[in-house]
Amino acid sequence: MEETKQAPRWIAGIEPPKELLNATGTQILEIDCREQPARLRDLIQAYSSDSAIKSELKKFRSLAQNKGPILFIGMGASFCSSISGSVFLQTHGRLSFSTDAGEWLHYAPSIWSEAALSILLTTSGESAELVELFKREGDKPLGLICNNSARTCWKLAENKLPILAGPEYGNATKTYTNATAAAIILASEIAGVSWEKDAERAAEAFTANLAPIFAIRSDLEEFCRGAANIEAIGRGAAYGGAIMSALCIREMSGDRAAPHTGAVFKHGPNLDVDATHVAIIFALGRAAELGVKLARECNRRGGKVVLVSNDEHAATDKLLPVRIDAVPEPWEGITSLLVRQALTLGIVQRTGCRLPPRFQYGVMKQ
């Protein structure tokens, strides 16, 4: 008796063209990265004009009127994407947190009903922890931000917003960018704050800065080459960028990288900084000066720093400054990612890509 073959479970349900199937991991990463500005603009346009999406935003806004905190729950890059949303709500006077889906699933069910609204983020729509959280929903107010309308979470969710990043075959690039934008827009709607002009400014800055920053990928790679460890450090929305930076470097190149908030790094890892150490410091947003101060301290201890900021700084043998255009808070959660993408491309172009392209979904387990 012949076994029935299961149809390919293509990423986003779309079979990729043959030229992509034959591309290397490095080529796929750059293709996905360079698609980001167009995908981001598509999302901003859709969220400002599509009647179905605007209706969903209105439903989320109504659910958020309940008493209690607003939770953003995700895994990996989706968790990183949520931080810009929760930080924005905090700065506008609404209690909000980003939390790891696995930790929430196993340790927090007894207090879940205390949340006003839980917003689950998943690129694939099939992350095992997110699926299980939807199955345990009961009468809890839940919403979803997802990139795949053909998968389980989308079918289980009553309130849902699309990421609109299209298929992505390497490390999270387009999906992180668009999921972060969706989280910021949703948080703005909940807070009753206009977002359209800020989003346009962010998209313009992102588009304008991508090519110049990608052009210095070799300089970034050479500056960081030989580091025993790379630390990615940010505050506020840029902390999401720091976590995502470390994930991208580790997944694509295999090099060791770790993320920290500025305060955590200052009161711990900063003590072992020496000549083997490289820090990528995102000195952006309202706490930018603290990032600059931390960069000087790392340099004094002998460590090297890639300083990402909105200002000009003099380069030295231990300081590589990268200037990016300023954007309204919390959109630096998106623009900060350009530097880590350029660095990762520089590394994998020299040493090879560790993570092969992924065109189909595998079984997702806890």
Secondary structure, DSSP 8 states (H G I E B T S, - for coil): ---------BGGG----HHHHT--HHHHHHHHHHTHHHHHHHHHHHHHH-HHHHHHHHHHHHHTTSSS-EEEEE-THHHHHHHHHHHHHHHTT--EEEEEHHHHHHH-GGGGGG-SEEEEEESSS--HHHHHHHHT-TT--EEEEES-TTSHHHHH-SSEEE-------SSSSHHHHHHHHHHHHHHHHHHT---HHHHHHHHHHHHHHHHHHHTTHHHHHHHHTT-SEEEEEE-THHHHHHHHHHHHHHHHH---EEEEEHHHHHTTGGGG--TTEEEEEEE-GGGHHHHHHHHHHHHHTT-EEEEEESS-----SSEEEEE-----TTTHHHHTHHHHHHHHHHHHHHH--SS----B------
